[in-house]
Amino acid sequence: MAQERSDMKRVKEALRLRLAFGLSYKGIGVACRMSRTTVRAYCARAKTAGIDSFALIEPLSERELETHLFKRGRVPARSNRSKALHERFDQIHSRMLTERLFLIDIWRENAATDASAYKYNQFSTLYAAWRREHGLAKLSHRKRSTISVKPEDITVLKQWRRSNDRRKWEIAVALLELTDGTSVSRVCQKIERSHKTVDAWCRLYEASGISGIIVPRRKRQSEETRMAIEEKNEATNKTDT
């Protein structure tokens, strides 16, 4: 019986990969350690049972899923919690587009105010299924639109670009070149920084201006360096006395 539950767990994962992400039978077989023929057969059973979205499978236990696949039981309707979330997905998707938010940002907002909120894995899986059902492409904030630097800040950024301060140079190059329409990938390659870092600089600039970007960083000292400094201070104190 334990082996049957384990197998059905893999079947549920296979259906999730197919219905939520559209993976090929071959790719699913490799990921779930199942043959391509077996994956195709389970997907066919799901279709026969009227299962065309992972949102219908997600609330089912492994035993319930097995019953629906092999006894052609009727898949229960979405729960009220699931319905409420699906009604919000259009708004969530719009916010991700207009505010350049990540899905996890919106989930955190939701989880902070709703004690019964889905776990992030369930939340993201249901969103991915909704997105596929509506024919929407996956959003990527790596292809960030150009940022608009204020005219009064351009002079400062040009000074930073000539600065010997590595961080100021990086920020200045990123903001000025993004303003000129250079792609994020090219900017990241030039300054050797990640997309995430550049995006964070853009967010900080848009929220607080130049003053919000530069945050003094304290260099971490090794134990050897710290001890050497203490010994030097002690020696200096003895000399003074």
Secondary structure, 3 states (H helix, E strand, C coil): CHHHHHHHHHHHHHHHHHHHHCCCHHHHHHHHCCCHHHHHHHHHHHHHCCCCCHHHHCCCCHHHHHHHHHHCCCCCCCCHHHHHHHHHHHHHHHHHHHCCCCHHHHHHHHHHHCCCCCCHHHHHHHHHHHHHHCCCCCCCCCCCCCCCCCHHHHHHHHHHHCCCCHHHHHHHHHHHHHHCCCCHHHHHHHHCCCHHHHHHHHHHHHHHCHHHCCCCCCCCCCHHHHHHHHHHHHHHHHHHC
